[in-house]
Amino acid sequence: MAGGASQTRERAGTAREARAEARDRTGHRPRPGPRRRGDGPVALLFLAPVLLGFAVFYVYPAIRGAYFSTTDYNLLSAPHGVGAANYSTLLHDPLFWNSLKVSAYYVVLNVGSQTVLAVVLAGLMFRLTRSVAIRVMLLLPWLVPNVTVGLLFLWLFDADLGLVNHVLSSVGVGTHGWFSSTTWSMPTIALTNTWAYTGYTALLLYAGMLQIPDPIYEAALLDGAGEIRMFFRLTLPLIRPVLALVLVVSVIGSFQIFDTVAITPSPGGPVNSTRVIYYYIYELAFKHFEMGYASAVAMTLVLILGVLTMVQMRLLRASRSDLA
């Protein structure tokens, strides 16, 4: 038995040496050997809980939503088919187009500010410090529930008692009704979520920067490159796949904003200035009981997000990395 085990180890060592020689000759990593039989069922066993949850909580509701979008359903009586009538109504619905415009405005404000701040924070951490304590502090706002964060900013920006207006009035700047102004209501909501999610986004980008080999920066330093030039010429291009992932996730998440809007003093207002698409779907389904029409709006949003995701992935070449 001992002799057999020794021969097995020798054969394994010979195979590793052969693969290393092949890699040295061609410059490429040799393809892995065929998988062992029996790996598939084991993999499915481990994936089964996730697949079951995905089927129950995503696939089934999506199929039901697609069905309801072709019906006139009010939650109180059985749905009956209306074909594409809901989609036809949607094309001529000014509130739908307004909610899309408001959502797009929020996405630009939130994703733009969040991504710029996160890239700067990640770059500073990567080049100056790798303290675990700082990483934990950046993650803390993300751990706080959205409703709690929203209430906190609601009090901070209160028109009469808020700290922000108190500070502004003490320095001679006029006060504002942050949530009652059509101009300032959406930027204030975007600021709330930027504070909550910037740290989390920065950590994702920081993890991508850690994959960049140090010799690349050492060579750039020898060539006389400064920190700013290395950041724009090396760091940003080399984290492009991670940046693409962050942008895709951030855009989808921003289109799904609901709770921060719902807890404001005038949800959706003033004058529809914060009526985002998710809040509009909620109003249709659970205030006006137009479940069929709400499903049509939801399915249209899914289509829009799918197209936006494909465009971002193609433009940012997310499937290819310059580090490979």
Phi, psi and chi 1 to 4 in degrees:
 res  aa     phi    psi   chi1   chi2   chi3   chi4
   1 MET       -  -41.7  -70.5  -64.7  -69.7      -
   2 ALA   -64.6  -39.7      -      -      -      -
   3 GLY   -63.3  -40.1      -      -      -      -
   4 GLY   -63.2  -42.5      -      -      -      -
   5 ALA   -63.6  -39.1      -      -      -      -
   6 SER   -63.5  -41.9  175.0      -      -      -
   7 GLN   -64.7  -37.9  -70.1  176.6   -0.6      -
   8 THR   -62.1  -43.7  -57.9      -      -      -
   9 ARG   -63.6  -38.3  -74.6 -165.3  -64.3  -89.1
  10 GLU   -64.5  -42.2  -70.8  176.9    2.7      -
  11 ARG   -64.5  -40.1  -75.8 -162.5  -66.1  -88.2
  12 ALA   -63.2  -41.0      -      -      -      -
  13 GLY   -64.6  -40.1      -      -      -      -
  14 THR   -63.0  -40.0  -56.5      -      -      -
  15 ALA   -64.6  -41.0      -      -      -      -
  16 ARG   -63.4  -41.2  -77.8 -164.1  -62.9  -88.9
  17 GLU   -64.1  -39.8  -68.7  172.3    3.0      -
  18 ALA   -63.9  -41.0      -      -      -      -
  19 ARG   -65.9  -38.7  -73.5 -163.1  -64.1  -88.8
  20 ALA   -64.8  -40.3      -      -      -      -
  21 GLU   -64.4  -41.5  -70.9  176.4    3.4      -
  22 ALA   -62.9  -38.4      -      -      -      -
  23 ARG   -66.4  -38.5 -176.6  167.1   61.1 -117.3
  24 ASP   -66.7  -39.3  -66.9  -19.6      -      -
  25 ARG   -70.8  -43.2  -74.7 -162.8  -58.3  -88.7
  26 THR   -93.0  -19.9   62.0      -      -      -
  27 GLY    80.9    2.4      -      -      -      -
  28 HIS  -121.8  152.3  -61.1  -73.3      -      -
  29 ARG   -73.1  126.0 -174.8 -175.4  -64.7  -84.7
  30 PRO   -63.6  151.4   23.8  -33.5      -      -
  31 ARG   -66.7  141.1  -66.6 -177.8  176.5  179.4
  32 PRO   -65.3  153.4   23.9  -32.7      -      -
  33 GLY   -69.2  171.8      -      -      -      -
  34 PRO   -62.8  146.7   22.2  -32.0      -      -
  35 ARG   -69.4  152.1  -65.3  177.1  179.3  173.3
  36 ARG   -72.9  148.4  -67.4  178.9  -55.3  172.4
  37 ARG   -66.6  141.1  -70.8 -174.9  176.0 -179.2
  38 GLY   100.9   -9.7      -      -      -      -
  39 ASP   -69.7  -35.5  -75.4   -7.9      -      -
  40 GLY   -58.9  -53.9      -      -      -      -
  41 PRO   -59.6  -37.4  -26.0   34.6      -      -
  42 VAL   -66.0  -42.3  174.3      -      -      -
  43 ALA   -62.8  -41.9      -      -      -      -
  44 LEU   -63.2  -35.4  -78.1  176.7      -      -
  45 LEU   -62.6  -42.1 -179.7   65.0      -      -
  46 PHE   -72.0  -32.7  -79.0  101.4      -      -
  47 LEU   -82.8  -13.9  -71.0  173.2      -      -
  48 ALA   -55.4  -46.1      -      -      -      -
  49 PRO   -61.0  -39.8  -22.9   33.5      -      -
  50 VAL   -68.4  -44.3  177.4      -      -      -
  51 LEU   -63.7  -38.9  -66.9  175.9      -      -
  52 LEU   -64.2  -46.3  179.6   62.6      -      -
  53 GLY   -62.2  -40.7      -      -      -      -
  54 PHE   -64.4  -40.3 -176.2   75.4      -      -
  55 ALA   -67.4  -41.1      -      -      -      -
  56 VAL   -74.7  -42.0  171.5      -      -      -
  57 PHE   -98.6  -11.5  -65.0  109.5      -      -
  58 TYR  -123.4  -55.6  -73.7   90.1      -      -
  59 VAL   -66.9  -50.5  176.9      -      -      -
  60 TYR   -62.0  -48.4  177.4   69.5      -      -
  61 PRO   -60.6  -34.8  -24.5   34.8      -      -
  62 ALA   -66.1  -40.9      -      -      -      -
  63 ILE   -65.5  -43.5  -65.9  173.1      -      -
  64 ARG   -63.4  -39.8  -68.4  -80.7  -70.1  176.4
  65 GLY   -63.6  -41.2      -      -      -      -
  66 ALA   -62.8  -37.5      -      -      -      -
  67 TYR   -67.7  -47.4  164.1   68.0      -      -
  68 PHE   -62.9  -28.1  -75.8  139.3      -      -
  69 SER   -66.9  -14.8   70.8      -      -      -
  70 THR  -105.8   18.0   60.4      -      -      -
  71 THR  -128.9  167.5   65.5      -      -      -
  72 ASP  -105.8   94.9 -177.3    9.6      -      -
  73 TYR  -123.1  128.5 -177.9   37.9      -      -
  74 ASN  -119.7   15.7   60.0    8.5      -      -
  75 LEU    74.7  -15.8  -68.9  176.1      -      -
  76 LEU  -105.2  -20.5  -59.7  176.8      -      -
  77 SER  -134.3  166.9   58.6      -      -      -
  78 ALA   -66.0  141.4      -      -      -      -
  79 PRO   -69.8  144.9   24.4  -32.2      -      -
  80 HIS  -129.1  142.6   63.6  -86.3      -      -
  81 GLY   -66.0  140.6      -      -      -      -
  82 VAL  -129.2   10.7  -65.9      -      -      -
  83 GLY    66.0 -132.5      -      -      -      -
  84 ALA   -96.6   19.3      -      -      -      -
  85 ALA   -62.0  -38.1      -      -      -      -
  86 ASN   -63.5  -39.4  -73.1  -31.8      -      -
  87 TYR   -69.6  -34.2  -68.0   95.1      -      -
  88 SER   -67.1  -41.3  176.3      -      -      -
  89 THR   -63.1  -38.6  -55.6      -      -      -
  90 LEU   -60.0  -37.1  179.1  149.3      -      -
  91 LEU   -63.8  -25.6  -67.3  175.5      -      -
  92 HIS  -109.7   17.3  -56.8   91.1      -      -
  93 ASP   -94.7  109.5 -177.8   -1.4      -      -
  94 PRO   -65.6  -30.7   21.3  -30.6      -      -
  95 LEU   -67.9  -34.5  -75.6  178.7      -      -
  96 PHE   -63.4  -48.7  167.0   71.8      -      -
  97 TRP   -66.1  -35.2  -66.3  109.0      -      -
  98 ASN   -65.7  -40.9  177.0   75.5      -      -
  99 SER   -65.9  -35.7   63.5      -      -      -
 100 LEU   -65.5  -42.3  -91.7 -173.9      -      -
 101 LYS   -64.3  -43.2 -174.7  178.1   69.5  175.2
 102 VAL   -64.3  -41.1  170.3      -      -      -
 103 SER   -63.7  -42.8  -60.9      -      -      -
 104 ALA   -63.2  -38.7      -      -      -      -
 105 TYR   -62.2  -43.8  178.3   45.5      -      -
 106 TYR   -63.9  -41.9  168.7   77.3      -      -
 107 VAL   -61.2  -42.8  169.1      -      -      -
 108 VAL   -62.6  -46.1  170.4      -      -      -
 109 LEU   -64.8  -48.9  -69.8  175.9      -      -
 110 ASN   -71.8  -51.6 -173.7   50.6      -      -
 111 VAL   -67.9  -39.0  175.5      -      -      -
 112 GLY   -61.7  -53.4      -      -      -      -
 113 SER   -65.9  -42.1   59.5      -      -      -
 114 GLN   -64.3  -43.8 -166.9 -179.7  122.2      -
 115 THR   -69.2  -43.3  -55.5      -      -      -
 116 VAL   -62.0  -48.4  170.7      -      -      -
 117 LEU   -63.3  -39.9  -71.5  173.1      -      -
 118 ALA   -66.9  -40.0      -      -      -      -
 119 VAL   -63.2  -42.6  166.8      -      -      -
 120 VAL   -64.3  -46.5  172.4      -      -      -
 121 LEU   -61.9  -44.3  -77.3  174.1      -      -
 122 ALA   -64.1  -41.2      -      -      -      -
 123 GLY   -63.5  -41.0      -      -      -      -
 124 LEU   -64.7  -43.3  -70.0  174.3      -      -
 125 MET   -63.2  -40.4  -79.2 -163.5  -59.1      -
 126 PHE   -66.8  -37.1 -179.1   60.6      -      -
 127 ARG   -95.8  -22.7  -61.5  -59.7  -66.7  169.5
 128 LEU  -110.0  -41.9  -60.9  179.4      -      -
 129 THR  -151.7  150.1  177.6      -      -      -
 130 ARG  -126.1   40.0  -59.9 -171.3  179.9 -177.3
 131 SER   -68.6  131.7  166.3      -      -      -
 132 VAL   -67.5  -35.1  175.4      -      -      -
 133 ALA   -62.0  -40.9      -      -      -      -
 134 ILE   -66.1  -39.7  -68.4  178.9      -      -
 135 ARG   -63.4  -40.1  -82.1  180.0  -93.5  171.1
 136 VAL   -64.3  -42.3  171.8      -      -      -
 137 MET   -62.9  -37.4  -70.9  173.3   61.6      -
 138 LEU   -66.9  -29.5  -75.1  175.4      -      -
 139 LEU   -83.5  -19.2 -161.6   59.3      -      -
 140 LEU   -56.7  -47.5  -76.2  178.1      -      -
 141 PRO   -59.2  -31.9  -23.7   34.0      -      -
 142 TRP   -68.6  -25.5  179.8   71.2      -      -
 143 LEU   -79.7  -16.4  -62.8  175.3      -      -
 144 VAL   -79.6  133.5 -178.8      -      -      -
 145 PRO   -57.2  145.8  -24.6   33.2      -      -
 146 ASN   -58.3  -38.3  -78.0  -15.5      -      -
 147 VAL   -65.0  -39.6  173.1      -      -      -
 148 THR   -63.8  -44.4  -53.4      -      -      -
 149 VAL   -61.9  -42.2  173.8      -      -      -
 150 GLY   -62.1  -42.7      -      -      -      -
 151 LEU   -65.0  -39.0  -70.4  173.2      -      -
 152 LEU   -59.4  -47.2  174.2   65.5      -      -
 153 PHE   -72.3  -27.0  -85.4   74.5      -      -
 154 LEU   -62.4  -40.7 -159.9   63.0      -      -
 155 TRP   -73.5  -40.0  -66.0  -32.6      -      -
 156 LEU   -61.9  -38.1  -76.5  174.2      -      -
 157 PHE  -101.2   19.2  -74.6   87.7      -      -
 158 ASP   -60.9  137.1 -174.3   86.3      -      -
 159 ALA   -64.0  -33.4      -      -      -      -
 160 ASP  -100.9  -43.1  -59.8  -41.9      -      -
 161 LEU  -112.3   -0.6  -55.5  174.0      -      -
 162 GLY   -69.4  147.8      -      -      -      -
 163 LEU   -65.3  -35.7  177.1   65.0      -      -
 164 VAL   -63.7  -48.7  174.9      -      -      -
 165 ASN   -65.2  -34.3  -89.3  -11.2      -      -
 166 HIS   -62.7  -44.5  177.4   72.1      -      -
 167 VAL   -65.9  -42.7  172.1      -      -      -
 168 LEU   -63.2  -41.7  -70.8  177.5      -      -
 169 SER   -68.7  -31.4   61.8      -      -      -
 170 SER   -69.0  -24.4   65.6      -      -      -
 171 VAL  -102.1   10.0  -63.0      -      -      -
 172 GLY    87.6    8.1      -      -      -      -
 173 VAL   -93.3  141.0  179.7      -      -      -
 174 GLY   -63.6  151.0      -      -      -      -
 175 THR   -86.1  164.2   59.4      -      -      -
 176 HIS  -134.9  152.9  -64.0  -79.1      -      -
 177 GLY   -91.8   88.2      -      -      -      -
 178 TRP   -60.0  -38.6  -59.6   99.5      -      -
 179 PHE   -97.9   -0.9  -70.1  100.8      -      -
 180 SER  -111.0    7.2   58.7      -      -      -
 181 SER  -105.8  133.3  162.8      -      -      -
 182 THR   -67.2  -21.2   54.7      -      -      -
 183 THR   -83.7  -40.9  -57.3      -      -      -
 184 TRP  -100.6  -11.6  -69.4  105.6      -      -
 185 SER   -64.1  -48.3   53.6      -      -      -
 186 MET   -71.0  -42.1 -174.7   51.5   78.4      -
 187 PRO   -58.5  -34.9  -28.2   36.4      -      -
 188 THR   -67.1  -40.5  -52.1      -      -      -
 189 ILE   -64.7  -40.5  -68.5  172.7      -      -
 190 ALA   -63.5  -38.7      -      -      -      -
 191 LEU   -62.3  -39.3  174.6   65.9      -      -
 192 THR   -58.4  -49.3  -56.6      -      -      -
 193 ASN   -76.5  -26.0  -75.4  -27.5      -      -
 194 THR   -63.8  -43.5  -63.6      -      -      -
 195 TRP   -61.0  -38.2  178.8   83.4      -      -
 196 ALA   -75.0  -32.6      -      -      -      -
 197 TYR  -111.9   -7.7  -72.8   94.9      -      -
 198 THR   -63.3  -42.4  -65.3      -      -      -
 199 GLY   -60.9  -43.6      -      -      -      -
 200 TYR   -62.9  -44.1  172.9   72.5      -      -
 201 THR   -64.0  -39.5  -53.9      -      -      -
 202 ALA   -61.6  -37.7      -      -      -      -
 203 LEU   -68.2  -36.0  -72.4 -178.0      -      -
 204 LEU   -62.5  -45.0  -69.6  178.3      -      -
 205 LEU   -68.0  -37.3  -64.6  171.7      -      -
 206 TYR   -61.5  -40.9  174.8   71.9      -      -
 207 ALA   -62.2  -37.2      -      -      -      -
 208 GLY   -66.4  -37.5      -      -      -      -
 209 MET   -67.1  -30.7  -68.4  176.5 -175.8      -
 210 LEU   -65.6  -17.3  -69.9  177.9      -      -
 211 GLN   -81.2  -10.1  -55.9  -56.0  -46.2      -
 212 ILE   -78.7  125.0  -58.0  174.1      -      -
 213 PRO   -65.2  141.0  -19.0   30.9      -      -
 214 ASP   -61.6  -35.8  -71.3  -24.0      -      -
 215 PRO   -56.4  -26.8  -29.4   37.0      -      -
 216 ILE   -64.0  -43.7  -67.5  179.0      -      -
 217 TYR   -70.2  -36.4  -71.4  100.7      -      -
 218 GLU   -62.9  -41.3  -67.1  169.1    2.5      -
 219 ALA   -65.6  -39.2      -      -      -      -
 220 ALA   -65.2  -38.3      -      -      -      -
 221 LEU   -64.6  -39.2  -74.5  172.9      -      -
 222 LEU   -64.0  -31.1  -71.6  176.0      -      -
 223 ASP   -81.6   -0.5  -70.5  -21.0      -      -
 224 GLY    88.8   14.3      -      -      -      -
 225 ALA   -74.1  140.0      -      -      -      -
 226 GLY   -88.3  176.6      -      -      -      -
 227 GLU   -64.0  -43.5  -72.7  -68.8  -22.5      -
 228 ILE   -65.5  -42.1  -65.0  178.4      -      -
 229 ARG   -65.1  -40.6 -171.1  176.4 -179.3 -174.4
 230 MET   -65.1  -34.4  -75.8 -166.9  -66.4      -
 231 PHE   -64.4  -46.0  179.2   75.9      -      -
 232 PHE   -81.7  -30.1  -74.6  103.3      -      -
 233 ARG   -93.0  -24.1  -64.3  -65.3 -178.1   88.8
 234 LEU  -114.8  -58.2  -67.9  177.3      -      -
 235 THR   -62.9  -54.0  -54.9      -      -      -
 236 LEU   -61.0  -46.9  -80.9 -176.7      -      -
 237 PRO   -63.0  -35.2  -22.7   33.5      -      -
 238 LEU   -78.6  -16.5  -68.4  177.1      -      -
 239 ILE  -102.1   18.6   63.1  167.5      -      -
 240 ARG   -55.2  -44.8 -167.4 -173.4   60.5 -112.6
 241 PRO   -60.8  -40.2  -23.9   34.9      -      -
 242 VAL   -67.8  -40.2  179.5      -      -      -
 243 LEU   -62.5  -39.2 -166.4   57.7      -      -
 244 ALA   -62.9  -43.5      -      -      -      -
 245 LEU   -60.7  -44.7  168.7   70.9      -      -
 246 VAL   -62.0  -42.7  166.3      -      -      -
 247 LEU   -66.2  -42.7  -74.0  174.9      -      -
 248 VAL   -62.7  -48.4  168.2      -      -      -
 249 VAL   -64.3  -39.2  172.7      -      -      -
 250 SER   -67.7  -41.1  -61.8      -      -      -
 251 VAL   -65.4  -44.9  168.2      -      -      -
 252 ILE   -63.3  -45.1  -66.4  174.4      -      -
 253 GLY   -64.1  -35.4      -      -      -      -
 254 SER   -70.5  -35.2  -62.9      -      -      -
 255 PHE   -66.9  -18.2  -94.2  102.2      -      -
 256 GLN   -96.0   13.7  -65.7  174.3  -18.1      -
 257 ILE   -62.2  132.9  179.7  176.9      -      -
 258 PHE  -144.9  -55.6  173.3   79.1      -      -
 259 ASP   -64.2  -38.5   37.2   19.2      -      -
 260 THR   -65.3  -32.7  -46.1      -      -      -
 261 VAL   -75.9  -39.0  170.8      -      -      -
 262 ALA   -66.3  -25.0      -      -      -      -
 263 ILE   -95.8    1.0   62.9  169.1      -      -
 264 THR   -69.8  160.7   57.2      -      -      -
 265 PRO   -58.2  -33.7  -24.6   33.2      -      -
 266 SER  -130.1   82.1   56.5      -      -      -
 267 PRO   -56.2  128.1  -21.7   32.5      -      -
 268 GLY    87.8  -19.1      -      -      -      -
 269 GLY  -109.4 -172.7      -      -      -      -
 270 PRO   -76.8  144.4   26.1  -32.9      -      -
 271 VAL    51.9   49.2 -159.7      -      -      -
 272 ASN    62.2   16.7  -63.8  -35.7      -      -
 273 SER   -74.3  -16.8   59.6      -      -      -
 274 THR  -124.2   17.2   60.2      -      -      -
 275 ARG   -79.9   84.7 -179.7  167.5  -83.8  106.6
 276 VAL   -75.7  169.5  -69.1      -      -      -
 277 ILE   -64.9  -37.8 -172.4   73.6      -      -
 278 TYR   -66.3  -40.3 -108.8   50.6      -      -
 279 TYR   -69.0  -33.3 -168.6   77.1      -      -
 280 TYR   -66.5  -40.9 -176.6   49.8      -      -
 281 ILE   -62.4  -42.4  -66.7  171.9      -      -
 282 TYR   -60.7  -44.0  162.1   76.1      -      -
 283 GLU   -62.8  -43.8  -74.0 -176.2  -43.4      -
 284 LEU   -62.4  -43.7  -70.6  171.4      -      -
 285 ALA   -77.6  -43.3      -      -      -      -
 286 PHE  -114.3   -4.4  -60.0  106.0      -      -
 287 LYS  -109.0  -40.6  -72.8 -171.4  174.9 -180.0
 288 HIS  -102.6   -4.1  -53.1  -57.4      -      -
 289 PHE    55.4   35.4  -60.3  107.3      -      -
 290 GLU  -100.2   68.9  -61.6  178.4   18.4      -
 291 MET   -64.8  -37.6 -175.3   62.2   76.2      -
 292 GLY   -63.4  -47.0      -      -      -      -
 293 TYR   -67.8  -39.3 -174.6   50.8      -      -
 294 ALA   -61.0  -37.6      -      -      -      -
 295 SER   -66.1  -36.8  -60.6      -      -      -
 296 ALA   -64.8  -41.1      -      -      -      -
 297 VAL   -64.1  -41.4  175.8      -      -      -
 298 ALA   -64.2  -42.8      -      -      -      -
 299 MET   -66.9  -34.3  -63.3  -51.1  -63.8      -
 300 THR   -65.7  -39.4  -55.3      -      -      -
 301 LEU   -63.4  -40.2  177.7   62.1      -      -
 302 VAL   -58.7  -44.1  170.2      -      -      -
 303 LEU   -63.0  -43.5 -178.7   62.8      -      -
 304 ILE   -63.0  -44.5  -67.9  172.1      -      -
 305 LEU   -65.8  -36.0  -70.0  179.7      -      -
 306 GLY   -62.5  -44.0      -      -      -      -
 307 VAL   -65.1  -44.4  171.8      -      -      -
 308 LEU   -60.6  -41.0  -78.5  177.1      -      -
 309 THR   -63.7  -44.1  -59.3      -      -      -
 310 MET   -62.7  -41.6  -71.8 -180.0   60.3      -
 311 VAL   -63.8  -44.7  169.6      -      -      -
 312 GLN   -62.5  -43.8  -71.0 -178.8   88.3      -
 313 MET   -62.9  -39.0  -60.6  -72.0  -80.4      -
 314 ARG   -71.7  -44.2  -68.7  -67.1  -63.4  -89.5
 315 LEU   -65.8  -37.8  -71.2  178.5      -      -
 316 LEU   -91.1    1.7  -66.4  170.5      -      -
 317 ARG    47.1   54.1  -67.0  178.3  -66.1  148.9
 318 ALA   -66.0  -22.5      -      -      -      -
 319 SER   -84.7   -5.0   59.2      -      -      -
 320 ARG  -121.6  138.9  -74.0 -178.9  -69.6  175.7
 321 SER  -120.3  139.7  171.0      -      -      -
 322 ASP   -74.1   -9.5  -65.9  -25.6      -      -
 323 LEU   -84.0  -13.9  -72.5  173.8      -      -
 324 ALA   -70.4      -      -      -      -      -
